[in-house]
Amino acid sequence: MTMDPGQGAAFAFEAAADDAQEAGMEQDALESLRERALHEAERIAEALVFASSEPVAEKLIADRLPEGTPVREVMERLSGRYAARGVNLVRVGDAWAFRTAADLGFLIRRDETEARKLSRAGLEVLSTIAYHQPVTRAEIEEVRGVATSKGTLDVLLETGWVRMRGRRRSPGRPVTYGTTMAFLDHFGLEDLRDLPGMDELKGAGLLSGRVPSNFQPPIPSGDDLADNEDPITQLDLEELGLLTPMGEAED
């Protein structure tokens, strides 16, 4: 009976999990079978990521691979194969994407017009959201020491780098803001923990000499709602003017 690649990979992982004597195979043979199965899984994962214009969630990749496949091992092996090439396979949060090698990016951007140019205020608000999320508009203004216009937040929302996370359980139920996977992808970050630290911020001239010596940038929370946040519902979106009462998005 002919076995397709997916079935073959599944068989390989099941066989590798069996006791060598019971399977009647030498250890070298089991390793060889497992290696072939991993290689086939890499090919499948490579095709999935290559075919997508957006980062592909690791969970989605796992759903497409034979049950029992060590997905993280497969992706790290595949990432290693691309490490020295002009295109790298990189992790973006809990997803994977192909991106131009960092040292070759200038070739791609040479004739490219930067479509997303933020004002100084926009950059300050984006930085505040990145480091302090989840954060409300009032909290952004407290950090910056100046008022934050709705227009600045609207621009950041339009870039896709910032999103409405939820609503704070406090008087007025203010909206909380956070960054998106597109933010991580654009700035080449795998995780929010990769945001520049104190030394990097000083080296880039982004912190003045008046900063206290014991100051440390805040550590942002993850994507999960905080204990004092509620998810945004359709009624919330209608109240915020982002949906019509019929549930259709405003232009």
C-alpha positions as a printed Julia matrix, in Angstrom:
251×3 Matrix{Float64}:
   0.0    0.0    0.0
   1.32   3.45  -0.91
   1.71   5.86   2.03
   1.53   9.62   1.52
   4.22  11.86   3.08
   2.02  12.96   5.95
   1.17   9.39   6.87
   4.81   8.43   6.55
   5.82  11.19   8.95
   3.14  10.15  11.42
   4.32   6.55  11.23
   7.89   7.67  11.81
   7.11   9.52  15.01
   4.96   6.67  16.32
   7.63   4.11  15.5
  10.34   6.22  17.12
   8.3    6.29  20.31
   8.1    2.47  20.45
  10.61   0.35  22.26
  13.46  -0.54  19.86
  13.31  -4.26  20.59
   9.54  -4.42  20.23
   9.78  -2.59  16.91
  12.5   -4.97  15.82
  14.69  -2.13  14.63
  18.22  -1.06  15.48
  18.71   2.35  17.11
  20.41   3.68  13.97
  17.4    2.66  11.9
  15.02   4.42  14.29
  17.12   7.58  14.19
  17.17   7.45  10.4
  13.4    7.06  10.28
  12.91   9.94  12.71
  15.27  12.15  10.69
  13.31  11.5    7.5
  10.07  12.32   9.3
  11.51  15.59  10.64
  12.75  16.51   7.17
   9.29  15.92   5.71
   7.74  18.01   8.49
  10.2   20.82   7.69
   9.11  20.77   4.06
   5.45  21.06   5.05
   6.15  23.9    7.51
   8.34  25.69   4.96
   5.55  25.58   2.38
   2.97  26.91   4.85
   5.09  29.9    5.88
   6.27  30.64   2.34
   2.69  30.71   1.03
   1.51  33.23   3.64
   1.95  37.01   3.42
   1.54  37.24   7.19
   3.38  35.47  10.05
   1.95  31.96  10.51
   0.95  30.94  14.03
   2.87  27.98  15.39
  -0.45  26.42  16.42
  -1.66  26.52  12.81
   1.56  24.84  11.66
   1.11  22.18  14.35
  -2.43  21.51  13.1
  -1.07  20.82   9.59
   1.68  18.47  10.72
   1.24  14.81  11.75
   0.14  14.35  15.34
   3.06  14.08  17.72
   5.45  16.13  15.58
   7.8   18.25  17.76
   6.81  21.53  16.1
   9.25  23.83  17.89
  12.14  21.5   17.03
  11.02  21.44  13.39
  10.84  25.25  13.19
  14.18  25.79  14.9
  15.86  23.3   12.58
  14.32  25.04   9.58
  15.31  28.44  10.96
  18.87  27.2   11.28
  18.94  26.17   7.63
  18.0   29.73   6.61
  20.28  31.5    9.11
  23.09  32.21   6.61
  20.86  32.95   3.62
  19.52  36.19   2.2
  16.11  35.31   3.6
  15.76  34.25   7.24
  12.99  32.34   8.98
  12.23  34.33  12.12
   9.9   33.94  15.08
   7.41  36.76  15.63
   5.64  36.25  18.93
   3.99  32.84  18.59
   4.26  32.85  14.8
   6.88  32.39  12.08
   7.69  34.38   8.94
  10.31  34.71   6.2
  12.1   38.05   6.3
  15.04  39.63   4.47
  18.31  39.07   6.36
  18.94  42.06   8.63
  22.29  42.91   7.02
  20.69  43.07   3.56
  17.68  45.17   4.49
  19.28  48.36   3.13
  19.21  46.87  -0.38
  15.47  46.37  -0.22
  14.77  49.79   1.32
  17.09  51.77  -0.96
  14.37  52.68  -3.46
  11.47  52.23  -1.08
   9.44  55.16   0.21
   8.67  54.86   3.89
   4.88  54.94   4.04
   4.61  55.12   7.8
   6.3   58.29   9.04
   5.25  59.13  12.55
   5.47  62.53  14.19
   7.54  62.97  17.33
   4.33  62.81  19.35
   3.36  59.59  17.56
   6.72  58.0   18.34
   6.44  59.03  21.99
   2.94  57.59  22.3
   3.96  54.37  20.52
   6.95  53.98  22.87
   4.76  54.64  25.91
   2.23  52.03  24.8
   4.97  49.5   24.02
   6.6   49.72  27.43
   3.58  50.42  29.65
   0.87  48.25  28.07
  -1.88  47.76  28.97
  -2.22  51.53  29.24
  -5.09  54.0   28.97
  -5.02  57.39  27.25
  -4.95  59.15  30.65
  -1.98  57.01  31.71
  -0.17  57.82  28.44
  -0.65  61.52  29.18
   0.63  61.03  32.73
   3.81  59.35  31.45
   4.44  61.97  28.73
   3.36  64.97  30.79
   1.3   66.4   27.92
  -2.13  65.83  26.4
  -2.47  63.1   23.77
  -4.72  63.91  20.84
  -7.21  61.37  19.53
  -5.67  61.92  16.09
  -2.31  60.56  17.26
  -3.91  57.4   18.6
  -5.98  57.04  15.41
  -2.81  57.18  13.29
  -1.18  54.48  15.41
  -4.28  52.31  15.16
  -4.25  52.75  11.37
  -0.62  51.57  11.13
  -1.69  48.28  12.68
   1.05  48.58  15.33
  -1.37  49.47  18.13
  -4.69  47.93  19.11
  -7.44  48.38  21.65
  -6.81  45.61  24.17
  -9.84  45.95  26.43
 -11.52  48.23  28.95
 -10.17  48.97  32.41
 -12.39  48.08  35.35
 -12.38  51.6   36.73
 -14.75  54.6   36.6
 -15.56  55.44  32.99
 -14.2   52.06  31.84
 -11.39  53.63  29.75
 -10.01  51.73  26.76
  -6.61  50.1   27.24
  -4.06  50.04  24.42
  -1.31  47.6   23.5
   0.94  46.67  20.59
   0.27  44.05  17.92
   2.11  41.24  16.17
   2.59  43.66  13.26
   4.54  45.93  15.66
   6.86  43.06  16.6
   7.25  42.09  12.95
   8.02  45.63  11.74
  10.65  46.29  14.4
  12.23  42.83  14.17
  11.25  41.68  17.67
  10.4   38.1   18.6
   8.81  39.1   21.88
   8.03  42.22  23.91
  10.9   41.18  26.19
  13.2   42.05  23.27
  12.36  45.76  23.54
  15.54  47.84  24.07
  16.77  47.92  27.67
  18.35  50.71  29.66
  21.82  50.5   28.11
  20.45  50.31  24.57
  18.17  53.31  25.1
  21.05  55.37  26.5
  23.34  54.32  23.65
  20.76  55.45  21.11
  20.46  58.83  22.82
  16.83  58.23  23.74
  17.34  58.9   27.45
  18.69  62.12  28.87
  21.4   62.4   31.5
  18.76  63.52  34.01
  17.3   60.01  34.26
  17.81  58.62  37.8
  20.58  56.01  38.0
  18.17  53.39  39.37
  15.6   53.9   36.59
  14.64  50.81  34.59
  12.21  50.67  31.63
   8.94  48.97  32.64
   8.37  45.38  31.55
   5.19  45.21  29.41
   2.65  42.48  29.98
   1.75  39.9   27.35
  -1.34  39.68  25.18
  -3.56  38.16  27.88
  -6.02  40.51  29.52
  -4.9   41.81  32.91
  -6.94  41.13  36.04
  -8.42  44.64  35.85
  -9.3   44.48  32.13
 -12.46  43.33  30.37
 -12.55  42.27  26.71
 -14.0   44.71  24.2
 -17.46  43.63  23.02
 -19.55  44.64  20.01
 -21.55  46.96  22.28
 -18.27  48.62  23.33
 -17.31  49.14  19.69
 -20.69  50.7   18.97
 -20.31  52.96  22.01
 -16.84  54.0   20.81
 -18.22  54.79  17.36
 -16.25  52.01  15.67
 -19.34  50.04  14.64
 -22.79  51.12  13.54
 -25.72  49.75  15.55
 -26.13  47.14  12.78
 -22.65  45.83  13.54
 -20.9   47.17  10.41
 -17.53  48.91  10.72
 -17.47  52.64  10.08
 -15.41  53.81   7.09
